[in-house]
Amino acid sequence: MKQLRFVWTTLPLLFALLAVPAITRGEEEAAAEPTKVTVEQLNADPNDIKLVQKYLQEQWKSATELAKTDAKAAVKQIETAGAALADLQPTEDAAKAMLTRLRSSVAMMEDRFSSQAWSLEEIKAEIAATPEDAVWVKRYGGKVYAEYAPKVRSDWKEIKEPLQAEVAYLEKIAADADSDEVKAAAEQSLTAVGRLTRSVEMQQRLAELVGKPAAPLLAKAWVNGAPLTDEELKGKVVLLDFFAIWCGPCIASFPHIREWNEHYADKGLVVIGVTGYYGYDWDEEKKRPMRSQEEVSPETEQAMLQKFAASHELKYPIAVDPEKNLSKYYAVSAIPQVVVIDREGLVQLVQVGSGDASAKAIEAKIKELLGEG
């Protein structure tokens, strides 16, 4: 079953790749006056992956500081580090595998600093001057992503047309490219920018839900409470929480939802969790859900959900919707997603994501619809 998307960042992966093991007690004296790792040291033993990690960690730290005053110089520094890693020829399989990952981390570093160093217009000028240089096309895609990604949720209306123009520009580069490298760079950039355009389209779909009638409350099964009907929800403010038991941000939002359920239930709020079947059973020893290697029956997964709800002190019913009837109607593509419906049965808020800002927006709408503020 295709799992829903939720947000991750690349930086934790980058830091994990660059992590250097803690210094042992026997090494403390040598570490008292640290020295910079040189390229000569790397070439002397390319299988010493800890040394390679330390070298790249030093380059990342130095370039990050340099970028505060000269981002272009920081890009050059990372390019030099990348060239040093490209020249290494380890013979051990473990070192080869780690070096491949570290080379990818260099590309992430370069993308980050490149997005700081040049404006879109400056990069366009470089592409026009050197149309055969795939690096500038790649940088353009990274810059577009860095500039527009933070605005997808808050300013999607404003960036919709500019993003379409960016797509058209990159499509033209791909069509006119004389080299496979430039074409590949343009297509890679189009893939990244395409994710943004799809996100904008999704934001538009979510915005268009506001004011529409709520979907019929169809569920395959109910756990953690008696089944609810549309008739029973008339005159109530309803909060639908779309979640999955494997979703960390969903679980992080539970304390807020518990609080709202406890505080506003007697004032007219009905909270309903909405989830699906994901092939999980309950691990009695670890007291948490575990993905099963065997097929899990609906009854077994419902029992798991009941225990999961109890473990998180959730005291509201959970609708199981494996056919995704509700998810499709409410355009759920990322979780957690909360839908708030007013007493007349009309959608009044669709909020994606966890965190304090999201929680404040949801609670404000609950209070408004209940006449609490």
Rosetta blueprint (number, residue, H / E / L):
1 M L
2 K L
3 Q L
4 L L
5 R E
6 F L
7 V L
8 W L
9 T L
10 T L
11 L H
12 P H
13 L H
14 L H
15 F H
16 A H
17 L H
18 L H
19 A L
20 V L
21 P L
22 A L
23 I L
24 T L
25 R H
26 G H
27 E H
28 E H
29 E H
30 A H
31 A H
32 A L
33 E L
34 P L
35 T L
36 K L
37 V L
38 T L
39 V H
40 E H
41 Q H
42 L H
43 N H
44 A H
45 D L
46 P L
47 N L
48 D L
49 I H
50 K H
51 L H
52 V H
53 Q H
54 K H
55 Y H
56 L H
57 Q H
58 E H
59 Q H
60 W H
61 K H
62 S H
63 A H
64 T H
65 E H
66 L H
67 A H
68 K L
69 T L
70 D L
71 A H
72 K H
73 A H
74 A H
75 V H
76 K H
77 Q H
78 I H
79 E H
80 T H
81 A H
82 G H
83 A H
84 A H
85 L H
86 A H
87 D H
88 L L
89 Q L
90 P L
91 T L
92 E L
93 D H
94 A H
95 A H
96 K H
97 A H
98 M H
99 L H
100 T H
101 R H
102 L H
103 R H
104 S H
105 S H
106 V H
107 A H
108 M H
109 M H
110 E H
111 D H
112 R H
113 F H
114 S H
115 S H
116 Q H
117 A H
118 W L
119 S L
120 L H
121 E H
122 E H
123 I H
124 K H
125 A H
126 E H
127 I H
128 A H
129 A H
130 T L
131 P L
132 E L
133 D L
134 A H
135 V H
136 W H
137 V H
138 K H
139 R H
140 Y H
141 G H
142 G H
143 K H
144 V H
145 Y H
146 A H
147 E H
148 Y H
149 A H
150 P H
151 K H
152 V L
153 R L
154 S L
155 D L
156 W H
157 K H
158 E H
159 I H
160 K H
161 E H
162 P H
163 L H
164 Q H
165 A H
166 E H
167 V H
168 A H
169 Y H
170 L H
171 E H
172 K H
173 I H
174 A H
175 A H
176 D H
177 A L
178 D L
179 S L
180 D H
181 E H
182 V H
183 K H
184 A H
185 A H
186 A H
187 E H
188 Q H
189 S H
190 L H
191 T H
192 A H
193 V H
194 G H
195 R H
196 L H
197 T H
198 R H
199 S H
200 V H
201 E H
202 M H
203 Q H
204 Q H
205 R H
206 L H
207 A H
208 E H
209 L H
210 V L
211 G L
212 K L
213 P E
214 A L
215 A L
216 P L
217 L L
218 L L
219 A L
220 K L
221 A E
222 W E
223 V E
224 N L
225 G L
226 A L
227 P L
228 L L
229 T L
230 D H
231 E H
232 E H
233 L H
234 K L
235 G L
236 K L
237 V E
238 V E
239 L E
240 L E
241 D E
242 F E
243 F L
244 A L
245 I L
246 W L
247 C L
248 G H
249 P H
250 C H
251 I H
252 A H
253 S L
254 F H
255 P H
256 H H
257 I H
258 R H
259 E H
260 W H
261 N H
262 E H
263 H H
264 Y H
265 A H
266 D H
267 K H
268 G L
269 L E
270 V E
271 V E
272 I E
273 G E
274 V E
275 T E
276 G L
277 Y L
278 Y L
279 G L
280 Y E
281 D E
282 W E
283 D E
284 E L
285 E L
286 K L
287 K L
288 R E
289 P E
290 M E
291 R E
292 S L
293 Q L
294 E L
295 E L
296 V L
297 S L
298 P H
299 E H
300 T H
301 E H
302 Q H
303 A H
304 M H
305 L H
306 Q H
307 K H
308 F H
309 A H
310 A H
311 S H
312 H L
313 E L
314 L L
315 K L
316 Y L
317 P L
318 I E
319 A E
320 V E
321 D L
322 P L
323 E L
324 K L
325 N H
326 L H
327 S H
328 K H
329 Y H
330 Y L
331 A L
332 V L
333 S L
334 A E
335 I L
336 P L
337 Q E
338 V E
339 V E
340 V E
341 I E
342 D L
343 R L
344 E L
345 G L
346 L E
347 V E
348 Q E
349 L E
350 V E
351 Q E
352 V E
353 G L
354 S L
355 G L
356 D H
357 A H
358 S H
359 A H
360 K H
361 A H
362 I H
363 E H
364 A H
365 K H
366 I H
367 K H
368 E H
369 L H
370 L H
371 G L
372 E L
373 G L
